[in-house]
């Protein structure tokens, strides 16, 4: 299945090919690849990466590959959105994936702490 999404502008392809081993989705720029049967929470996660791509004027993939700090920032934003869609029961699995899937050098406990800490939007909303 192939669909054009308008928000954010990208192409969504449901496929078994081209997705890194151990993942169910991948967003190389304005293209989202999802394995068949992927849920709405994962789609929300990948859409965040597409927004990051557009927000960075296309530099996101380079920053992601070269900087652990940017990779962590990008994945935290995406996993927080995934948790927002999937619910709090998804937190342990997201922390596990964050700690072990992205060469970030963090523990599961650190990932849990980062995921549960308020993000930029929540910090702005505080009085």
N, C-alpha and C positions, 0 to 999 in steps of 0.2 A: 504494500500500500504506500502511495506517495501523496502527500498533501502539502499545500502551500498555507503557511500560517502568516497572519498579518500582524500579530502582536506577540512577540517581536517578529519582524519580517525574517522568515526563514523557510526552509524546505524540510519537511518531516518525512523520513523514510523508515518504514518498518521492515527490518531485514535481520538475517542471522549473520551477515557478512560485514566485515569492516569495523566491528566493535571489538575493542581490546578484551582479551581473555580475563574473566573474573568480573566483568562489568555487564550491565544490561542496557546501558545507554552511553552515547558519546556525542559530543557537539563540537566538531572541528569547524569553528567559525559559524556562518549562517546556515548550517546544515545540522539537523538532529537525526542521528541514527538510533533507533530503539529496537530491541529484540521483540518479537511478537509476544503479546500478552503483558507488556510493561504497563504499570499502573499510572494513574494521573499524577501521583506525587513525583514519580521519576520524570515524567514529562515536564513538570513544573521546575524540577532541579535543572534539567537540560536547557529549558528556556532562560533560566537565569544566566547560564553560560553564554547564550546567544546575546542577551542584553549586555553582558560584560564585553563581548566582542565589539558590538556597535558603540558602546560607551567609550571604549579605548581606541576608537578609530582603526580597528583591525590589529592592534598591537597585542591584544590579550594572549594569543597563542605563544608569542615570543616571551612575554613576561612570565607566563605559566611555566614554560619549559626551563627558563634560565634562573628563576628566582623562587626559592622555597617559600619566602615570605609572601610573595604575590600568589603563589599556588594555594597557600593556606587561606589567604584572604578570599580568593575566588571560591574555593570549596566550602568555606564556612558560610558564605552568603548563599550558595546553592543548597547546602544541606539544611540550613535554617528554613529555607522556603519549602524543601521537601518535607520537613517535620511539620511545618504549618499545615500542609495538605494531608499528610498521613496521620497526624496526631502524635501525642506524647509516647505512645507505645513504640514508635519508630526510633526514638532517641538512642537506645543501646546499639541497634544495628548500624545506625548512621555513625555513631562514635567509633565503632569497630572498623567500619569502612574507612573513615577519615584517618584513623591511626595507622592502618596497615596498607592502604591502597595507593598512597600518593607520594611516597618517599619524603615525608614531612619530618620524620625523626621525633614524633610525639607518641606518648602512651595513650591507651584507651581512656585512662582517668583524665589526662590533660585534654583529650578530645571532648570528653563529656563536659568538662568545665568550660571549654571554649564554646561549645554548642549551646550551653545553658546561660552563658553570659549575655547580657543585652547587646544587641547589634546596634549599628549606627542609628537606625530609625527609632529604636526604643530609647536610646540615650537622648535624642533630640526631643522626644515627646515628654520627657520628665520635666516637672516644674522647677 
